Amino acid sequence: MSINQPEKNSSEQSSESPRLAAKNGLSIWIAVQNILSIAVITATLFTLWTPSRLFSDQTLRNIIITLQRDDEGIGQLPTSTPPIQQRIGIVAGHWGNDSGAVCTDGLTEVETNLRIASLVKEYLNAEGIEVDLLQEFDRKLYQYRAIALVSIHNDSCDYVGDTATGYKVSAAVANSFPEKTARLTDCLINRYERATGLSFHANTITPDMTSYHAFNEIYTDTPAAIIETGFLNLDRVILTKEPERVARGVADGILCFVRNEPINDGRSAQ
């Protein structure tokens, strides 16, 4: 059995029509008002939506500081270039790779280089300068950044003539600051010759020195040079019996560069 709703008569329907129309009109007007209000608010927000109005200078600074905080121990945001470390890199030639030149009595270039390089590190440490003692193909050389890098080597044990004596220095020419590299070279030449009494043997500088591999591995703004402190034949005595004197000459050259000392300051050899 179904129950039907009673139908309204025509008089009742006609009396409800004006009220319904009025109600519908009011609803439409309210909707229009809401739309207009939203439009006004949206336009106002777009007008204010500029960095200078939305954020004050102080607010922007606070946001930047917040982004750079190390809340999770990750560290500061990376920079485009690593900072220059207040240290010197010293490469002991051939160390960790091969023996270098080998003399008939078993003396090797690598042991001579390492002895001198280790003493240079000691002298610079005593002057308050931190030093990285590096192997020939040390992983740290890749994009290495420091005040300067100096690689220490020596020449052959073979007798090639009475003129095969003395030291050689070559610079990293492909550098962002060639004037600094030139000054490093000048300091090494001046101070090393003064300390050891050996002469500069420029005419035997080889492509192995001018195109030394580390020059292309380190960061381009790190001044760098390679020095061959002598010939293992005619200069053997000073290299093996007086390595402290040899190392002092290298260290003095580096200190001359670091301290921006005059190249020719008139001081006598130590």
Secondary structure as UniProt FT lines:
FT   HELIX           10..48
FT   HELIX           51..54
FT   HELIX           57..68
FT   TURN            71..72
FT   STRAND          85..92
FT   TURN            93..97
FT   TURN            104..105
FT   HELIX           109..126
FT   TURN            127..128
FT   STRAND          130..134
FT   TURN            136..137
FT   HELIX           139..141
FT   TURN            142..143
FT   STRAND          146..155
FT   TURN            162..163
FT   STRAND          167..171
FT   HELIX           178..196
FT   HELIX           202..204
FT   HELIX           207..210
FT   HELIX           213..216
FT   TURN            220..221
FT   STRAND          224..231
FT   TURN            232..235
FT   HELIX           236..241
FT   HELIX           243..258
FT   TURN            259..260
//
